[in-house]
Amino acid sequence: MSNFIEFLFSIEGSLIPRNYHYCLYSALTGLSPKLKDNPEWAIGRISNTNIFDDRTLRLTQSTIKLRCSKDLITELTMLFDCQIHLGKELIKLKLVNGTELKSQENLAAWVSIKTDNNREPDLTRFAVSLGKQLAKFDINTLPTIGRKEQLIIKKQPCAVYPVMFSDLHPNESLTLQEKGLGGRKHLGCGFFE
């Protein structure tokens, strides 16, 4: 049984910035300040978007998932039916449902890890850092790591790697969903689904 709840929100709006991640985090913590820097919640990535131009995404029946420990549900209720600005666009989040996390055999996420010397990692350094986190969480299933991509956060590039797990043990699956891997969990990274 998980101590975390996953909330699914529909998103009403038309266009959002292509690099919306930090804007979204700022807007949500502006509505519920106790969430700021709290490790007990995470933001997923907005689904169902199409590239409109170099800087903009078009929303098309889009959704987003937020996860939090049961202790933070009261804080998240402020977001259940809210309007926020993402860049210059006003969007509306509307709660669709909330469910307890369930184990899944296959999970994937973008993962961002800084190395000990605070540099963006190459694949070898990334794999070593990832291995340390997996050992810390007692996860023995080995992931597949995809090709490095870039996420722009506050106009700064950030290296992220797609990380995929198959045939996870139920406890490993729940741990990954609850704790995630790497940093920037409030910016859509480390959010396994």
C-alpha positions as CSV (number, residue, x, y, z in Angstrom):
1,M,0.0,0.0,0.0
2,S,1.3,3.4,-0.9
3,N,1.4,6.5,1.2
4,F,1.1,8.7,-2.0
5,I,-1.9,9.8,-4.0
6,E,-1.8,10.7,-7.7
7,F,-4.1,13.4,-8.9
8,L,-5.1,13.7,-12.6
9,F,-6.0,17.2,-13.8
10,S,-7.5,18.3,-17.1
11,I,-6.0,21.5,-18.6
12,E,-8.1,24.1,-20.3
13,G,-6.3,26.6,-22.5
14,S,-4.8,26.9,-25.9
15,L,-1.0,27.7,-26.0
16,I,1.7,27.4,-23.3
17,P,5.5,28.1,-23.4
18,R,7.4,25.1,-24.7
19,N,9.6,25.3,-21.6
20,Y,6.7,25.6,-19.1
21,H,8.2,23.6,-16.3
22,Y,9.4,26.3,-14.0
23,C,6.5,28.6,-14.8
24,L,4.1,25.8,-13.8
25,Y,6.0,25.1,-10.5
26,S,6.0,28.8,-9.6
27,A,2.3,29.2,-10.4
28,L,1.3,26.2,-8.3
29,T,3.5,27.1,-5.3
30,G,2.1,30.6,-5.6
31,L,-1.3,29.2,-4.9
32,S,-0.1,26.8,-2.2
33,P,3.2,28.2,-0.7
34,K,3.7,25.3,1.7
35,L,4.5,23.1,-1.3
36,K,7.6,25.1,-2.2
37,D,10.7,22.9,-1.9
38,N,8.7,20.2,-0.2
39,P,10.1,16.8,-1.3
40,E,6.8,15.0,-0.6
41,W,5.1,16.0,-3.9
42,A,6.0,16.0,-7.6
43,I,4.7,17.3,-10.9
44,G,4.5,15.2,-14.0
45,R,4.7,16.4,-17.6
46,I,1.8,17.9,-19.5
47,S,0.4,15.3,-21.9
48,N,-1.2,15.8,-25.3
49,T,0.7,18.8,-26.5
50,N,1.7,19.7,-30.1
51,I,4.5,21.9,-31.2
52,F,3.0,25.2,-32.3
53,D,6.3,27.0,-33.0
54,D,9.8,27.2,-31.6
55,R,8.6,28.6,-28.3
56,T,5.1,27.4,-27.9
57,L,3.0,24.2,-27.4
58,R,-0.6,23.8,-28.3
59,L,-2.8,22.1,-25.7
60,T,-5.1,19.4,-27.1
61,Q,-7.2,17.7,-24.4
62,S,-4.2,17.9,-22.2
63,T,-3.8,16.5,-18.7
64,I,-1.2,16.6,-16.0
65,K,-0.5,14.4,-12.9
66,L,0.5,15.6,-9.5
67,R,1.6,13.2,-6.7
68,C,1.8,13.9,-3.0
69,S,2.1,12.1,0.3
70,K,-1.3,11.7,2.1
71,D,0.0,14.3,4.6
72,L,0.0,17.0,1.9
73,I,-3.5,16.4,0.4
74,T,-4.9,19.5,2.2
75,E,-2.3,21.7,0.5
76,L,-3.1,20.2,-2.9
77,T,-6.8,20.9,-2.5
78,M,-6.1,24.5,-3.3
79,L,-5.1,23.4,-6.8
80,F,-8.2,21.2,-7.5
81,D,-10.0,23.9,-9.6
82,C,-7.7,26.8,-10.3
83,Q,-6.6,29.2,-12.9
84,I,-2.9,30.0,-13.4
85,H,-0.7,31.8,-15.8
86,L,1.9,29.9,-17.8
87,G,3.9,32.6,-19.5
88,K,1.3,35.0,-20.9
89,E,-1.4,32.3,-21.2
90,L,-4.1,31.7,-18.6
91,I,-4.9,28.0,-18.2
92,K,-7.4,26.2,-15.9
93,L,-6.6,23.1,-14.0
94,K,-9.6,20.9,-13.1
95,L,-9.4,17.8,-11.0
96,V,-10.5,14.7,-12.8
97,N,-9.7,12.1,-10.1
98,G,-7.3,11.0,-7.3
99,T,-6.1,7.5,-6.8
100,E,-3.6,5.7,-4.6
101,L,-0.5,4.7,-6.4
102,K,-0.5,1.1,-7.8
103,S,2.6,-0.9,-8.8
104,Q,3.3,-1.1,-12.5
105,E,5.8,-3.5,-14.1
106,N,7.0,-0.9,-16.6
107,L,7.8,2.7,-15.8
108,A,9.7,5.6,-17.5
109,A,10.7,9.1,-16.7
110,W,13.1,11.9,-17.7
111,V,15.8,11.9,-15.0
112,S,18.2,14.8,-14.2
113,I,21.2,14.2,-12.0
114,K,24.1,16.5,-11.3
115,T,27.5,14.8,-10.6
116,D,29.5,15.4,-7.4
117,N,31.4,18.3,-9.0
118,N,28.1,19.8,-9.9
119,R,28.7,19.4,-13.7
120,E,26.1,18.1,-16.1
121,P,26.9,14.4,-16.5
122,D,27.9,12.4,-19.5
123,L,26.3,9.0,-19.9
124,T,28.9,7.2,-17.8
125,R,28.7,9.7,-14.9
126,F,24.9,9.7,-15.1
127,A,24.8,5.9,-15.0
128,V,27.1,5.8,-11.9
129,S,25.0,8.4,-10.1
130,L,21.8,6.6,-11.0
131,G,23.3,3.3,-9.7
132,K,24.0,4.9,-6.4
133,Q,20.4,6.1,-6.0
134,L,19.0,2.7,-7.1
135,A,21.2,1.0,-4.4
136,K,20.1,3.5,-1.8
137,F,16.4,2.7,-2.6
138,D,17.2,-1.1,-2.8
139,I,16.1,-1.3,-6.4
140,N,17.8,-4.2,-8.2
141,T,16.1,-4.0,-11.6
142,L,18.4,-2.4,-14.1
143,P,17.0,0.4,-16.3
144,T,17.5,1.2,-20.0
145,I,18.9,4.7,-20.4
146,G,18.0,6.6,-23.6
147,R,19.9,9.4,-25.4
148,K,20.6,12.6,-23.6
149,E,18.1,15.5,-24.2
150,Q,17.9,19.0,-23.0
151,L,15.3,20.7,-20.9
152,I,15.4,24.5,-20.5
153,I,14.8,25.8,-17.0
154,K,14.9,29.5,-16.4
155,K,16.7,30.0,-19.7
156,Q,19.4,27.5,-18.7
157,P,19.9,24.1,-20.4
158,C,19.6,21.0,-18.2
159,A,20.6,17.5,-19.3
160,V,18.0,14.9,-18.9
161,Y,18.0,11.2,-19.8
162,P,15.0,9.0,-20.5
163,V,15.1,6.1,-18.0
164,M,12.9,3.1,-18.5
165,F,12.3,0.1,-16.3
166,S,10.7,-3.3,-17.3
167,D,9.6,-6.2,-15.1
168,L,9.8,-4.2,-11.8
169,H,9.0,-5.9,-8.5
170,P,5.9,-4.3,-6.9
171,N,7.9,-2.7,-4.1
172,E,10.4,-1.3,-6.6
173,S,7.7,0.2,-8.7
174,L,6.0,2.0,-5.7
175,T,9.4,3.3,-4.5
176,L,10.2,4.8,-8.0
177,Q,6.7,6.4,-8.2
178,E,6.9,7.8,-4.6
179,K,10.5,8.9,-4.5
180,G,11.5,9.3,-8.1
181,L,15.1,9.5,-9.2
182,G,17.4,12.4,-9.6
183,G,16.4,16.0,-9.0
184,R,14.0,18.6,-10.3
185,K,10.9,16.5,-9.3
186,H,8.9,19.7,-9.2
187,L,9.8,20.3,-12.9
188,G,8.6,17.1,-14.4
189,C,11.8,15.1,-13.9
190,G,12.0,11.8,-12.1
191,F,8.2,11.4,-12.3
192,F,7.8,7.7,-13.2
193,E,4.7,6.5,-14.9
